[in-house]
Amino acid sequence: MSMQEELHQFERNKVWHLVPRPSDRTIIGTRWLFRNKLDEHGNPTRNKARLVVQGYNQEERIDYDETFTSIARMEAIRILIAFASHMEFTLFQMDMKSAFLNGFLKE
């Protein structure tokens, strides 16, 4: 069920499409990660599945030039809250089920 939900999100967000395998490119595999979400008593409440890239198959300067991840640092969050308080902004918190980049990649 959770695998199907993840694949439906890919289709809804149009983040991938099937193409012929290029002979001059390295193919990087994927794998499924499964995790049980637990409640405060340690009982499973729901299952999660994520499709991730097997990054250990990549070679620097061949498959990628640089890597980064979008992680909010605690200092940035504190500055945001202080600025919002000073400007009397209302902040909202939202949990994302999936997030995708909006830009086009050249690779």
N, C-alpha and C positions, 0 to 999 in steps of 0.2 A: 504494500500500500504506500509506504513512504517513498520507495523508489519510483513508483508511478507518479506520485505527486511532484517529485523533483524533476522528472522528465517533462511533465506537463508545464512546469514553470519555464523550462527552456523553450518549449514550443510557443507558449503565450508571449514571452518576452522577445522572441525571434533572435536568440543569441547565438544560434548555430545553424548550419545547413550542411548536408552531406555533399562532399566533392570527391572526385577521383583522386586516388593516392598519387602524389607527385613523385617521380623517380629520383629527383635531385634534392629531396628534403628528408630530414630525419623524422620519423613518426614517434611521437611521445604518447605513451599509453595512459590509460585512466584506471581507476579502481574505485569501488564503492566502500565508503566508511559507514558503519552502522553504530548507533549509540542509543541507549535507553535513557530517557529522561526520568528522574526519580523524584518523588515527593519528599517531604521532610522526614517521613518514617522509613525511607529507603525502598518504598514500593514503586515499581515501574508505572509511570503514568502515560507515556507515549513513546513511540519509536521514531528515530530520526535517521535519515539516510542522506549522504552527500556524495556526489560524484566529484572526485578530485584528480588532478593530474599527477602522474608519477614523475615528479621533478628530478628524481635521482638519475633518470636516463639522459638528462640534458648535459651538454658540455659548454662551459663558458666560452664566449667568442664564436661559437658555432651555432648554438640554438638560441642564445640570448646574449645581450650586451650588459644589461643592468636589471636589477630586481628591486621591487619595492612593495610595500603593503600599506594600505591605508588604515592606520591605527591612531586613534585619538590619544594624545598624551595628556596626562593628568593636568599639567600646567595649562594646556590649551583649553581644557574644560573649565578650569578655574577662571581663566581670563574671560571666557565666554559668559559665565554666570555673573562675574563682577560687572562686565559691560552691560549685560541685559538688565541687571539690577539698577545700575546707574541711569540707564536710558528708560527705565520702567517698561521694558519689553516683557511680554509673556512668553515663556519657553514651554515647549511641549516635548515629551519624550515618546519615541515610537520604536517598537521592535520590528526589524525587517526580517521577513522570511527569506528573502533572497535579494541580493544587490548586484547589479551589473554595471560595467563601465559604459558610458554613453559615447565615448570617442571612437574613432576608427583607427585601427592599428595598421601600420605599414608592413609588418611582418607577415 
